Amino acid sequence: MLVFCGCAGNRQMIESPTTSVYEPYINEVKKLYAPDQRTVHFVVQPNGNVMKGESTSSEAKAALLEKLANANLTIIDSITLLPSAELTEKSFGLVTISVANLRFQPNHKAELATQAMLGTPVRIFKKEKGWYYVQTPDKYLAWVDGDAIVKMDSTTFVIWYNKDKIIYTQPYGFAYSDFSDKSTVSDLVYGDVFSLISASDSYYKVKLPDDRIAYIDKKESLPYHEWKNTRQPTASNLVSAAKQMTGLPYLWGGTSFKGVDCSGFTKTVFFMNGLVLARDASQQVNMGEYVDTKSGWQNMQPGDLLFFGSPARDSMPERVVHVGMWIGNNEFMHASGKVRISSMDPTAANYDAYENKRFLRAKRISPQAALLDLRASNLY
């Protein structure tokens, strides 16, 4: 039980002994099993001797109950393990529109968290007012409008997964209801995935996840297995993919050719080359191997990631707030206002003194560190 005293500007929170005795165990489990709420949902709080809340992690819930039992603390378990029972068996889904906007809260006014392309599989955890709390293959948790996904049980999902797929490989285009008169079924962006029905000399006949039938130009798409097997995340290919996005507008939460934020830009560049990065800059910085830049930029290779922010000071932890990609010649690309090329050379016309001043470190991502998996094992 929480008691609030005083005026709004000087409010004190007094915890009852019953509540405070559980907090060390909750915090310990959160630190071990759910250190990043962007990827593991673990919201638990005691109400007297009733432990209430919900979690996407069965391991976190089991660990908490075990720790409390070992400490001889008797509680009533009222922690909901997601997916919610109201979803019945339909706790899997596929994105049905070219780019779905996923938000931190279940409404269209909420902050954009990330995006997911057509055909992206999601795990569905709960529903609220027509919105669904989902997890994407990169483990990111957010809310999506129910009209942007189709829900299915695990059997139906596996059937879809095992079908032949087509992936769209141009920055932007359309799927047509009739290839001759070009009536559109949907707009498309790079990375949209469909199940294949048949192929002709000039087009693929495909099915969208919500069973709409469409035709896609063969010159603008590839069989998914062929696309995946031909990805070569070399330095030159990463730079080439990045330059395809030059001038793309900055969009907070964006990860598509409709707009990108800084980490959405690097994530998309690596995806185009068959690798999956974590969603945010503060997560991407934990991937790959450290590149020594203490004596200059001579150790940097095209494709290396640069991270920016503020270093740890006194009691304040380090904050990673921006990321870009090295392209050589003392230059890097990043999404800042728009996707642009900036330089670390003070004599260059495009020198970025601001980013140079807040540079933290560089990392190199190996293919083994970020292999692409359309299914994503975390969805099972």
C-alpha positions in Angstrom: 0.0 0.0 0.0 1.3 3.4 -0.9 0.5 6.6 1.0 1.0 10.0 -0.5 1.5 13.0 1.8 2.0 16.7 1.3 1.3 19.1 -1.6 1.8 18.2 -5.2 5.2 19.9 -5.4 6.6 18.2 -2.4 5.1 14.8 -2.4 6.5 12.0 -0.3 6.0 8.3 -0.9 5.8 6.2 2.2 6.0 2.4 1.7 4.4 0.1 4.1 6.7 -2.7 5.5 4.5 -5.2 3.7 5.4 -3.7 0.4 9.0 -2.9 0.9 10.1 -6.4 2.0 9.4 -7.7 -1.5 11.1 -5.0 -3.5 14.7 -6.4 -3.3 13.5 -9.7 -4.8 11.5 -8.0 -7.5 14.5 -5.8 -8.4 16.9 -8.7 -8.4 14.7 -10.7 -10.8 14.2 -7.7 -13.0 17.9 -7.1 -13.2 18.6 -10.7 -14.1 15.7 -11.6 -16.4 14.3 -8.3 -17.6 17.0 -5.7 -17.7 15.6 -4.1 -20.8 11.8 -3.5 -20.8 11.9 -2.9 -24.6 12.5 -6.7 -25.1 11.1 -8.3 -21.9 7.9 -7.2 -20.2 8.0 -7.7 -16.5 5.8 -5.3 -14.5 5.1 -6.7 -11.0 4.1 -5.0 -7.7 2.9 -6.3 -4.4 -0.5 -5.3 -2.9 -0.3 -6.5 0.6 0.6 -10.2 0.3 -0.8 -10.4 -3.3 1.8 -10.2 -6.0 0.1 -8.6 -9.0 1.3 -7.8 -12.5 2.2 -9.4 -15.8 5.2 -10.7 -17.7 6.2 -12.1 -21.1 8.9 -14.2 -19.4 7.9 -17.4 -17.7 11.5 -17.6 -16.4 11.2 -14.2 -14.7 8.0 -15.2 -13.0 9.3 -18.6 -11.8 12.5 -17.0 -10.5 10.6 -14.4 -8.5 8.3 -17.0 -6.9 11.2 -19.2 -6.1 13.2 -16.4 -4.4 10.2 -15.4 -2.3 9.6 -19.0 -1.3 13.2 -19.5 -0.3 13.0 -16.3 1.8 9.9 -17.7 3.6 7.7 -14.9 2.2 4.2 -16.2 1.6 2.3 -14.5 -1.2 -0.7 -15.0 -3.4 0.4 -15.3 -7.0 -1.7 -13.0 -9.2 1.0 -12.5 -11.9 -0.4 -12.9 -15.4 1.9 -14.8 -17.8 1.4 -13.4 -21.3 0.0 -14.2 -23.9 -3.3 -13.3 -22.3 -5.9 -16.0 -22.1 -8.4 -13.9 -24.0 -6.4 -14.4 -27.2 -7.3 -18.1 -27.0 -4.9 -19.8 -29.5 -4.4 -16.9 -31.8 -1.2 -15.5 -30.3 0.8 -15.2 -33.5 0.4 -12.7 -36.3 1.7 -11.3 -39.6 1.8 -7.6 -40.7 -0.6 -7.0 -43.5 0.3 -3.5 -44.7 3.5 -2.2 -46.4 4.7 -0.5 -43.1 3.0 -1.0 -39.8 3.6 1.7 -37.2 4.2 0.2 -33.7 3.8 2.6 -30.7 4.7 2.6 -27.1 1.0 3.0 -26.0 -2.2 1.6 -27.6 -3.3 4.7 -29.5 -2.4 6.7 -32.7 -1.2 9.7 -30.7 1.4 7.7 -28.8 5.1 7.9 -29.5 6.3 5.8 -32.5 8.5 3.0 -31.2 9.4 1.1 -34.4 8.0 -0.2 -37.7 7.4 -3.6 -39.2 7.2 -4.5 -42.9 4.4 -6.5 -44.6 4.9 -10.2 -43.8 6.8 -9.6 -40.6 5.8 -12.3 -38.0 4.9 -11.1 -34.5 4.1 -12.7 -31.2 0.8 -11.3 -29.8 0.7 -10.9 -26.0 -2.5 -9.0 -25.2 -5.2 -6.8 -26.6 -6.5 -3.3 -25.5 -9.2 -1.4 -27.4 -8.4 -2.8 -30.8 -4.6 -2.6 -30.3 -2.3 -5.6 -29.7 0.9 -5.7 -27.7 3.3 -7.6 -29.9 7.0 -8.7 -30.1 8.8 -8.4 -33.4 11.6 -10.8 -34.6 14.2 -8.5 -33.1 12.4 -8.9 -29.8 11.1 -5.3 -29.6 7.9 -4.9 -27.7 5.2 -2.4 -28.8 1.6 -1.8 -29.6 0.1 -2.2 -33.1 -3.3 -1.3 -34.5 -5.3 -4.5 -35.0 -6.1 -3.5 -38.6 -2.4 -3.8 -39.5 -2.0 -7.5 -38.6 -3.8 -10.8 -39.1 -4.0 -13.1 -36.1 -3.4 -16.9 -36.3 -2.7 -19.9 -34.2 0.7 -21.6 -34.2 -0.4 -24.3 -36.7 -1.5 -21.7 -39.3 1.6 -19.7 -38.6 3.9 -22.7 -39.3 2.0 -23.4 -42.5 2.6 -19.9 -43.7 6.3 -20.1 -42.7 6.8 -23.2 -44.7 5.4 -21.7 -47.9 7.7 -20.3 -50.7 8.1 -16.6 -50.2 8.8 -13.5 -52.4 10.5 -10.4 -51.0 10.3 -7.0 -52.4 13.7 -5.5 -53.1 13.1 -2.0 -54.4 12.9 1.1 -52.1 9.3 1.7 -53.0 6.7 0.4 -55.4 3.3 -1.3 -55.7 1.5 -4.7 -55.8 -1.2 -4.8 -58.4 -4.6 -6.5 -58.6 -4.2 -6.8 -62.4 -0.7 -6.6 -63.9 -2.1 -5.3 -67.2 -3.9 -2.2 -66.0 -1.8 -1.7 -62.8 -4.7 -1.3 -60.4 -3.0 -1.4 -57.0 -3.6 -3.7 -54.0 -1.0 -2.1 -51.8 2.1 0.1 -51.8 5.3 -1.7 -51.0 8.7 -1.0 -49.5 12.0 -2.9 -49.4 11.6 -6.0 -47.2 7.9 -6.7 -47.7 7.3 -10.5 -47.8 4.5 -12.5 -49.5 3.7 -16.2 -50.1 4.2 -17.3 -53.7 1.3 -18.6 -55.7 2.8 -18.8 -59.2 5.3 -17.1 -61.5 5.2 -15.9 -65.1 8.0 -14.4 -67.3 7.3 -10.9 -66.0 5.5 -11.1 -62.6 5.0 -13.1 -59.5 1.4 -13.9 -58.4 1.4 -13.7 -54.6 -0.8 -13.8 -51.5 -0.6 -11.2 -48.8 -0.9 -12.4 -45.2 -4.6 -11.4 -45.1 -5.3 -13.5 -48.2 -5.4 -10.6 -50.7 -4.1 -11.7 -54.1 -1.6 -9.5 -56.0 0.9 -9.3 -58.8 4.5 -8.0 -58.3 7.0 -7.2 -61.0 9.8 -9.8 -61.2 12.4 -7.1 -61.8 11.5 -5.6 -58.4 11.5 -8.8 -56.2 13.2 -12.1 -55.6 12.3 -15.5 -54.1 13.1 -15.1 -50.4 15.6 -18.1 -50.2 17.5 -16.7 -53.3 17.6 -13.2 -51.7 18.8 -14.5 -48.4 21.4 -16.8 -49.9 22.9 -14.0 -52.0 23.3 -11.5 -49.1 27.0 -10.6 -48.8 27.5 -8.0 -46.0 30.8 -6.8 -47.4 32.0 -3.3 -46.7 31.2 -2.2 -50.3 27.7 -3.7 -50.1 26.9 -2.0 -46.8 28.0 1.4 -48.2 26.0 0.9 -51.4 22.9 0.1 -49.4 23.4 3.1 -47.2 23.8 5.4 -50.2 20.5 4.2 -51.6 18.9 5.9 -48.6 20.6 9.2 -49.0 18.2 12.1 -48.4 15.5 9.9 -46.8 13.6 11.9 -44.2 14.3 11.5 -40.5 11.4 9.9 -38.7 11.5 9.1 -35.0 10.7 5.4 -34.7 11.1 4.8 -38.5 12.9 1.7 -39.8 11.7 1.7 -43.5 12.1 3.6 -46.7 9.2 5.8 -45.6 11.5 7.3 -43.0 14.2 6.3 -40.5 15.6 7.4 -37.2 19.3 7.0 -36.6 19.2 3.3 -35.5 16.4 2.6 -38.0 18.8 3.7 -40.7 21.7 1.4 -39.6 19.2 -1.4 -39.0 17.7 -1.1 -42.5 21.2 -1.0 -44.1 22.2 -4.2 -42.4 18.9 -5.9 -43.1 19.3 -5.2 -46.8 22.5 -7.2 -46.5 21.0 -10.1 -44.6 21.8 -9.1 -41.0 19.5 -8.1 -38.2 20.6 -5.5 -35.7 18.9 -4.7 -32.4 16.4 -1.9 -32.6 17.9 1.1 -30.7 21.3 2.7 -30.7 21.7 1.9 -27.0 21.1 -1.8 -27.9 23.2 -1.9 -31.1 26.2 -0.6 -29.1 26.2 -4.0 -27.2 26.7 -5.9 -30.5 30.0 -6.7 -32.3 33.6 -6.0 -31.5 35.2 -2.9 -30.3 37.3 -0.8 -32.8 40.2 1.2 -31.4 39.8 4.9 -32.3 42.0 6.4 -29.5 44.7 7.4 -31.9 42.5 8.3 -34.9 40.3 6.8 -37.5 42.9 4.6 -39.3 41.5 1.4 -37.8 37.9 2.1 -39.1 36.5 0.1 -41.9 33.4 0.8 -44.0 30.4 -0.7 -42.3 31.7 0.0 -38.8 29.1 1.6 -36.5 29.9 4.8 -34.6 28.0 5.6 -31.4 27.4 9.0 -29.9 26.1 10.4 -26.6 27.4 11.3 -23.2 30.0 9.3 -21.2 29.5 8.2 -17.7 30.2 11.0 -15.2 30.0 10.9 -11.4 26.8 9.0 -10.6 25.4 9.4 -14.1 25.6 6.4 -16.5 26.7 6.5 -20.1 23.9 7.5 -22.5 24.1 6.3 -26.1 21.7 8.4 -28.1 22.9 8.3 -31.8 24.5 5.9 -34.2 26.0 6.2 -37.7 27.9 4.0 -40.2 31.5 4.6 -41.4 31.8 4.7 -45.2 35.5 5.5 -45.5 37.5 8.6 -46.3 36.9 9.9 -42.8 33.1 10.0 -43.5 30.1 8.4 -42.0 26.4 8.3 -42.9 23.6 8.9 -40.4 20.0 10.0 -40.1 20.0 13.5 -38.8 17.2 15.6 -40.2 17.6 13.4 -43.2 20.0 10.6 -44.2 23.3 12.4 -44.9 27.0 12.0 -45.2 29.1 13.8 -42.6 32.9 13.9 -42.0 35.2 13.6 -39.0 37.8 15.7 -40.9 37.8 19.2 -39.5 39.0 20.6 -42.8 36.1 19.0 -44.8 33.0 21.0 -45.9 30.7 18.4 -44.3 32.6 18.2 -41.0 30.3 17.4 -38.1 31.8 19.1 -35.1 28.8 18.3 -32.9 28.9 14.5 -33.5 32.7 14.4 -33.3 32.5 16.1 -29.9 30.1 13.5 -28.5 31.6 10.4 -30.2 31.8 7.5 -27.7 33.2 4.5 -29.6 33.0 2.3 -32.7 31.9 -1.3 -33.1 32.3 -3.8 -36.0 29.4 -6.2 -36.6 30.3 -9.7 -37.9 27.8 -11.7 -39.9 27.8 -14.3 -37.1 26.6 -11.6 -34.6 23.5 -10.8 -36.5 22.3 -13.6 -38.8 18.9 -13.1 -40.5 16.1 -15.5 -39.5 12.7 -14.8 -41.0 11.0 -17.0 -38.5 12.9 -15.7 -35.4 13.1 -18.4 -32.7 12.0 -16.0 -30.0 8.4 -16.1 -31.4 8.0 -19.8 -30.3 
